[in-house]
């Protein structure tokens, strides 16, 4: 009889532990939600005109410094092609590239319509013969 009570209580305790563990596991996301935040990246490539002087090329960097001051964008970086070893998949024909982050697609789109952004693009557009844009979303 004692053995029977022991086994019954063991089964009860195991069931209670299993149920409470399942309840705890299902409630866990409420206390520690793991949300994957999407980030939006705006990547620009510029091919400057071949007839620009060295000082005009240097002046073009003021364009990026102006973009850095605008709202919405974060972590604007710009540079020139690296001296990577030639490969068939490598295209380093551009003169400058820039990348920046945005918290949402709406902010990226709003940034593109800012009067200050449009004014900077208009001012420096004569410096380049080609520009290419890649917008990417990362989870």
C-alpha positions in Angstrom: 0.0 0.0 0.0 2.8 2.4 0.9 4.6 1.6 -2.4 1.4 2.3 -4.3 1.0 5.8 -2.6 4.6 6.5 -3.4 4.2 5.6 -7.0 1.0 7.6 -7.3 2.5 10.7 -5.7 5.6 10.4 -7.9 3.3 10.3 -11.0 1.4 13.3 -9.6 4.6 15.2 -9.0 6.0 14.4 -12.4 2.7 15.5 -14.1 2.7 18.7 -12.1 6.3 19.4 -13.0 5.6 18.7 -16.7 2.5 20.9 -16.8 4.2 23.8 -14.9 7.2 23.5 -17.2 5.1 23.7 -20.3 3.2 26.7 -18.9 6.5 28.4 -18.0 7.9 27.7 -21.5 4.8 29.1 -23.2 4.9 32.2 -21.0 8.6 32.8 -21.4 8.3 34.9 -24.7 6.1 37.4 -22.8 9.0 38.1 -20.4 11.9 37.9 -22.8 10.6 38.4 -26.4 13.2 37.9 -29.0 12.2 40.2 -31.9 14.2 40.4 -35.0 14.3 44.0 -36.0 14.6 44.7 -39.7 17.3 47.2 -40.8 17.3 49.0 -44.1 20.6 49.8 -45.9 21.0 52.3 -48.6 24.1 51.6 -50.7 25.3 54.1 -53.4 27.9 53.8 -56.1 29.2 56.9 -58.0 31.3 57.1 -61.1 32.7 60.6 -61.2 33.4 62.4 -64.5 36.8 61.7 -65.9 37.6 65.4 -66.5 37.3 66.4 -62.8 40.4 67.9 -61.2 41.9 66.4 -58.0 40.4 69.3 -56.0 37.0 68.8 -57.6 37.2 65.1 -56.7 38.1 66.0 -53.1 35.3 68.6 -53.1 32.8 65.8 -53.9 33.4 64.4 -50.4 31.6 67.4 -49.0 28.4 65.8 -50.6 28.8 62.9 -48.2 29.5 65.1 -45.2 26.3 67.0 -46.0 24.3 63.8 -46.1 25.7 62.8 -42.7 23.9 65.8 -41.2 20.4 64.8 -42.4 17.8 63.1 -40.2 16.8 59.4 -40.4 20.1 58.0 -41.7 22.6 56.4 -39.4 26.2 55.3 -39.8 26.9 56.9 -43.1 30.3 55.7 -44.4 31.9 56.5 -47.7 35.1 55.6 -49.5 36.9 54.6 -52.6 37.5 51.1 -54.1 39.9 49.0 -52.2 43.0 47.6 -53.9 41.5 44.1 -53.9 43.1 41.4 -56.0 41.3 41.2 -59.4 38.6 38.6 -59.6 35.9 38.0 -62.2 33.2 38.9 -59.7 34.9 42.1 -58.6 33.7 45.5 -59.9 35.8 48.3 -58.6 35.3 50.7 -61.5 33.3 53.1 -59.3 35.0 56.2 -57.9 33.1 56.4 -54.5 30.6 54.4 -52.6 28.5 55.2 -49.6 26.3 53.2 -47.3 23.9 54.2 -44.5 21.4 52.5 -42.3 17.7 53.3 -41.7 15.3 51.9 -39.0 12.4 51.6 -41.5 11.5 51.7 -45.1 9.4 54.8 -44.3 12.4 56.6 -43.0 14.5 55.6 -46.0 11.8 56.9 -48.3 11.3 60.1 -46.3 15.1 60.7 -46.3 15.1 60.6 -50.1 12.4 63.3 -50.2 14.0 65.8 -47.8 14.5 69.2 -49.4 18.1 69.3 -48.0 18.8 65.9 -49.6 17.4 66.9 -52.9 19.4 70.1 -52.8 22.7 68.3 -52.1 22.0 65.8 -55.0 21.2 68.7 -57.3 24.4 70.5 -56.3 26.7 67.5 -56.8 25.0 65.8 -59.7 27.3 67.6 -62.2 30.3 65.8 -60.6 29.2 62.3 -61.6 28.4 60.6 -64.8 26.7 57.6 -63.3 25.1 56.6 -59.9 23.7 53.3 -58.8 21.6 52.6 -55.7 21.0 49.4 -53.9 18.4 49.3 -51.1 18.4 46.2 -48.9 16.5 45.0 -45.9 18.2 42.7 -43.3 16.4 40.8 -40.6 
